[in-house]
Amino acid sequence: MSKKIACLITDMFEDSEYTEPAKSYKEAGHEVITIESEAGKVVKGKQGNDQVTIDKSIDDVNADEFDALFIPGGFSPDMLRADDRFVQFTKKMMDAKKPVFAICHGPQLLISAKTLEGRGATGYKSIHVDMEYAGAKLQDKEVVVCQDQLVTSRTPDDIPAFTRESLKLL
C-alpha cells in the first residue's frame, strides 16, 4: 500500500541523503512530500549537485495527513530546528508512533522535539554527545531500528541500510 511520506528539508541538505532514499521510496510506490517554510521555493544541497522544489509550506500541512517522516542530514535539520513549527511537526509524528527516518544530522530535529529519551538511535559522530544528553541509547552502527518506528543512520555510506530498513517499516 502506498504511503505518504513527509520530508522536512531546507537549503544545505546532504544531497545523497535526500535523493537516494527519496528515489527508493518513490520506486516502491510511495509519495514523498517536501516541506519547508515556503511552498514552491527551490532548496539546494550542500554539495551543489541537487536541488529540490518544495511541495508544501509547513503552515499548510498537518502531521495527521502523513504516514511517515523522513529527515535527511546536512545542515538542513539544524536550520529547521530553530523553527518551532518543524520541531512540533516532528514531535507529533513521533508521539503518534508513525515511522520516522533520520540520517546523519537528521536526529537534531528529534533532539529538539525531546523524543529520543530511552530510544536506540545513531547519527553523525559530531551529534553523538547531543543524542546521549537527549537520552538516546546511542549505538555506533550503520542503521539502528527502534521499536519498529525509528530508523537512524550515520553518514551517506549508510544509505543502503537506511533505505532498506525504512522500506521495511513502510
PEGIHU-V676831 format. One line per field, one symbol per residue. phi: phi as a letter, one per 30 degrees, with the letter a starting at -180 (. if undefined). A space follows every 50 residues. Layout:
phi = ???
This chain:
phi = .dcccdbdabeiddeddcdddeddddddjccccdbbdbdidcccdddidb bbdddbdedcbbeddccabbbddideddddddceddddddddddddideb cbbidededddddhbceicdabadedceddddddjdcdbcbdabcchhbc cbbcbedceedededddddd
